[in-house]
Amino acid sequence: MRTAVRKIAWLLAAVAGATALDAPAVELSGERIATGLSAPVFAAAARDDARVFILEIGGKIRILENGAVLGTPFLDISDRVNLNGEAGLLGLAFPSDYAQKGTFYVYYTGSSQTAASGLESRVARFSVQGDAATSDVADPSSEQIIFRLDQPFSNHNGGTVAIRNGFLYLGLGDGGNADDEPFNNAQNDATPLGKMIRLDLSIANPTTADWTTWAKGLRNPFRYSFDRQTGDLYIGDVGQGAWEEIDVEPADSPGGRNYGWAVMEGDACFKSVPGAPPCNDPSLTLPIYEYSHAGSVPGCGVAEIGGSVYRGTRIPSLQGEYFFSDYCEGRIWTLVWDGDGGTVGPVDDVTDQIVADAGTIRHLTAVSEDGAGELLFVDLDDGDVFRLVPEPNASALALAAVAALAALRRAR
C-alpha cells in the first residue's frame, strides 16, 4: 500500500511540476469572515451549525451569520466580567444536544472579594431564549455558576472549556507569578490550579465540588482542543522563560497524567518541587513538541496558544494536521502526531502560505473550528476572524499533488 501511494505521489508531483523530494506549497488563503470586533479572543460553533460564535474579551459573544456579524450580541455579560491582567471572557463550549436543549458553557473571570488578585475564575451554564436550534439570543439571567475559584494572581488563568463524551473540561493555569511560586500549585493535589479538571455533565445541578482532576503539571493551558475524529487532546501550554510546549493526551487515556511543570519546562529540568517526582522521572509525560524562546520578539516574548487538528472537507490534503500558533511570534505551524509513544512528523512553518484576502493574520489568540471542522484564526489586536480556505486560484492538479504527497508523508 505504501509503495502504491508513493508511486502516485511521485507521478502527480511530477505532472504538477514539483520535484520528487519537495512537496508543492499548499495553496491556502485566510478568508476574513469578520472584522471590526472589540478584542476577539475565541470563536466556536455547535457541531454542524453554520453560525460562528465569537467571544470579545470584555464580555460579549457575537454571532457571525450569513456573512455578517449580527448587531445584537448573542450574550452580554460585560456587567460581571473582570478584565484585570489576563482576565476576561475566555472560553465557550457547546454540548452535543445544544440544538435540542439550548444550553451552553462559558469560562470567564469575575470579581472576588476574597482573592488577593480580586479575580475569581468561573464556569457558567446559560440558556438561549426561544427555539434552541435557531435562537440568536441567550438569556444573561439564566446563568448558573457551576465552578468558581479565587485566583491568587492576575495571570495564568487558562482560557478554554471543551466537551468530550459527556464531560466538560477546564484547563487552569498555576495561579500566576514566576516559577509557580510560592505554592507549587501545579504539583499540589490540594488545588485545581495547574490542572486539567473535568465535570460529568449528567450531574443535574453541579457545583465546584463535583469537578475532578484529570491531569496536572500544567503552567498555563490557555488553549487546548479535542481532535473531533480521534478524541485525542492537544494542549498548548505557555512556557516560562525558555520553552513553549505542545502536550497530547490520547483518547484512550484513563487520566492522571503529570505534564511536569514546575519540575520541568518542556524537556528541560526546571526546579526541585517538594513531594513531586524528580526531573525526567518516568511518571512525567513529556511534550510531543517544544520550541525555544531564543530570538523571541522584543517587548512581547513568546506565548504558545495551541490550536486544532484540521478535520474539515474543503482542503483534504490537510487532514490530521495540527495547526498551532504563537501570539507574540505571529507564526503558524503544523505538525502530525502519530499516536502515543509514536513520532511527530515534520513541523512546518506555514505562515507565509496562508495569505489573507484582507487585513493581516498576526497576533492570534485562538486557532479553533467552525461547525463543519474548518479552521478559524482569531486576531486579537486587529479585531478580525479568518477562515482557512483553499486559495481561490489553486489548480485542481496542484491540490491533488499536495494531497498525494501528504499521504506519502503519513505512509512513511
N, C-alpha and C positions, 0 to 999 in steps of 0.2 A: 504493500500500500504506500509506504513512504517513497519507494522508488518511482511509483506512478505519479505521485504528487510532485516529486522533484522534476520529472520529465516535463510535466505540464507547465510547471512554473518556469522552467528554462525556456520552453517554447514561447509562452506568452510574453515573457520578458524580452526575448529576442525580437519578436514581432513588434513590440511596443517601443523598441529602441533602447532598452535597458541592458546593462551588462549582466553576465551570469552571476557576478558577485555582489552587485549593488541593486537593491530594490529601488524602483522608481519612487520619487517622492509622492506621498499620498496627497492628492489634491483636495484640500479642505478649505472651508470658509467658516468664519464666525458670523452668523446672521444675527444682527441686532434686532431683538424682538421687543425690547422695552428700553426706554430712556427717560431721563428727567426725574428719576426716582430719588428719594432722600435717604442716602446711606443704606442701600440694599445689602444684606448680609447672607441671604439664603433664598433659594427658590425650590419649590417642590410641587408635586401633584399627586392626587389619588390615582391608583392604577387605572389605566385606560381613560382617564379624564382628560379632555382636550385643553382644559384650562391650566394655567400656571399660576401658582400662589407665591407671591414674592414678599419676603419679610424686610421691612425697613426697621433699622435698629432702634429707632425711637418708640416703637410700639404698634405700628400698623402693618397689617397684611393686605397687600393689594392683589387684585386678580387681573391677569392678562387673559383676555378672551377675544377671539376673532381678530387678533392683531392689534388690540388696543387695551391700555390699562384703564379699567373702569374708574369712574370718578369717586364713587363711594367705596371706602375700604371694606374688605371682607370682615375684618376685625380691627377694632381700635382699642388698645388697652394702654395708650400713652399715659393715662392718669395713674397707672400703677407700676410702670417700668422705671427703674433707676438706672441712669446712664453713667454712673461713676466708673472710671477706669476702663476695664474691658467688658463692661456690663451692657445689658440691653435685651431686646427681643432677639433671640439667637436661633431657636430650633423649632421645627414643625414636623409632625408625622401624622399620616392618615392611616387608620386601620383598614383591613380588607373589607369590612362591612360598612365603610363610610357612606356609600351611595344608598344604603338602606336605613342607617341609623342617624347619620349626620353629625356624629361626634368626632372630634379630632383632638390632638395634644400639642401643646406648645411648651417651650422651655424659655424662661426669661428670668431676669434678676429684678427683684423688688427691693423695697427699703426694709431695713431691720432696725429695731430699737435696741437690740442687744448685741449685735455683731460689732466687732472693732472697726470693720470696714464700712459699716452702715448698710451692707448688702446681704440679701437673702436669695439663694437660688431656689427657683420654683418650677415645678412641672404642674400644668393645669389642664383640665379637660373642659372643652367648650362644646356647645351645640349650635347648629345653624337655625335660622328662622325659616319656617316654611318647609317646602319639599326638600328632602335630604339630597336627592340626586341632582337638583338643578339650582338650589338656592345660592345666591351670590352674597348673602349677608349672614354673619354669625351674630349670636347674642352675647354681648360682653357680660351681661348679668348672669349668664348660665355658668360662669366659672366655678369649677370645683377643684381646689388645690389638692393634689394627691402626693406631692412631695415638697418639702421645704427644708432648707439647710442654711444656717448662718455661715457667711464666708469670712475667714479671718483677715484676708487682704482683698484688694480690689482687682487682682489679676488672676489668671489661671482658673477661669470659671468653666472651662469646657465650652460646648456650644451646640450640641446635637442631641436630638432624640430620634430613635428609629425603631421600627417594629418588625419582628420576625416570629412566625409561628405562635402568635398569640401572646408574645412578651414585648413589653416596651422597655427599650434600653436607654440608659442615660450615662454619658461619659463625663466624669467630673475631674477637673484639674486638682493638683495637690494642695490648693488653697492659696498659692501665691508665695511671694518672697523668693529670694535666691536659695538654691541648694536644698530646697524642701526643708528649710529651717524655720522655726526651731523644733517642729513637731515630728518630722519624718513621716508625714501623713501617708505617703504612697505605699509604705511598707507597714503601716499601722492598721491592724484589722479592726480596731475600735472605731474607725471613722470611715465614711464613704468617700472622703477626699482622696484623689489619686486612684480612683477605682472606676471600673465599668460595672454599674449596677443594673438590675432589671426588675420588672414588675409583671406578675401574671395578670393579664387583663381580664381574666374570668372572675376576678375578685370584684364584687358588686360595688362596694364603696371603699376603695383603697385609701390608705394613709401612708405616711412616711415609713412607718414600722413594717409595712408589707413588702418593701423593696429588699432584695438580697444581692450580695456581692457576686459578680460573675467573673471578674478578673481584677488584678491590682498591678501596682508598679508603673503607673502612668503619670506623666508630668502635666500635660495639658492636651487631652484628646479633643481639640477644637472641632474637627470634622472627622467623621467615620461613616461607613456605609456598608450595607449588605449587598453582595452580588445577587441580583434578582434571579439569576439562573441557578447558581450553585449554593447560595446561602452563606458563603464564606464572608467573614467580617474583616474589612480593611480599615485600619486605624491610622490616621495621621497624627503623630504625637510630636508636639512642638518641643524642640530641644532647649538646652540651657546655653552653654557658651561655645560648644564645639560641633555638635552633631544633631541633625534632624533625622527622624526615622519613620519608616512605614512598618507597622506590625500587621500580621494577619492571623486570625483565629479561624480554623476550618469549620465548616458547617457541622461536622460530627463531633466537635469538641464537647466534653462534658463540663467545661468551665474550670475555674480555679487556676488559670494561668497567671504567672507573675512575670510582667514585662520588664522588670529590673530597676526602674528608677526608684531611689536615687543611688542605689548600689552601682548602677551602670548608666551611662548615657550612650545610647546606641550600643555598639560592640565594645566600647571603652570602659575601663574601670573608672568610677567617679568618686565614691567615698564608702567608708565602712558605716553601716547602719546597725545599731544595736538590735539584736533579735532577728535580723534578716539574714538570708543566705549570703555567703561571700561572693565576691566578683567571679564571674564565669562558672558559678555553681550550675550543675546540670538541671536544677529545678527552675532556672530562669529561662524565659523564652526570648531569644534574640530577634531583632528586626529582620525582615526579609530584605530590606534595603535601607541604607543611610547615606546622607551626604553631608559634606563638611561645611563649616562656616567660613572657611578660608576664602578670601576675596569677596566677602559679603558686601552688600550695598551700604555705603557710609550713611549714617543717620537713621538707618532702618534695621539693618542686620539681616536675619533670616527667620522666617516663620512659616513652617510647613502647615498647609491647610488640608492635606488629604485630598480625597477625590472619589471617583466612582468608576466601576467597571462598565465598559460600553456593552450594552445589550439591545441597542436599537436595531432598526431594519434598514435605515437609509444608507448606511455605509458598511456593508457586510464584511469588508476586509478588516474592520476594527474589532470584530467580535472577540471578547475576552481580554481586550487591552484595558489596563487600569490607567486612567488619566488622573494626574495629580499636579498640584501647583504650589507655589510659594508666594505669599503675599508681598514680601519685600523684594525678592529676586525678580518677580514679574515673569517667571518662566513656567512653561507647561511641559511635563514629561509623560511618557508612557512606559509601562513595563508589563510583562506577562509572568504571572506566578504559576508554577507547575504543580502546586499541591504541597501539603505539609511534609517537610523533610526534603522537598524537591529543590529545584533551582529557579532562579529568576532569569528570564530571558533578557536580551539587550535592553538597557534603559535608553530611550531615545528622547532627545530634546526636540519637541515638535512645535515650539513657539512660533518659529518663522514660517511654518507650513500652514498655520491657522490664520488666514488673513481676514480681518474684519471688513465687512461690507460698508460699515460706517462706524466712526469712533475708533477707540483703541482698546484692545484687551490687555490689561496690565495688572492692576492691583486686585487680584481675586480673593474673595472670602469664601467661595464655595465652587466646587465642581460637582454638580448634582444631576438629577434626572427629571425629565418630564414624565407624563403618564404612560408614554409609549417606550420609555427607556432611552430616548435620545438625550444627549448630554447638554447641560446648561452651565454657562460660565457667568458668575455674578461678580461685577466690578464695583467695589465699594466706593472708590474715590470719584469715578465718573458717573455713577448712578445708572449704569447700564446692565442689561442682561442679554446674553448671547446664546444662541443655539448652534451646536456643531452640525454642519451640513456639508454635503459634497460641494466642491467648488463648481459653480454653475457651468463653466466651460470645460469641465473634465470629460475627457473622451471615455466611452464605454470600454474601449480596448485597454486604455491605461489603467482604469479601475479594475478590470479583470486581471491584469498582470499583478497589480498590487495585492489583490485577494489571493491569487495563487502563490505569490511569494510569502505572504503572511502564513498561508497553510504550510508551506515548506519550512518556515521558521519554527512552527509549532511541532512539525513532524520530526525534527532533528533529535 
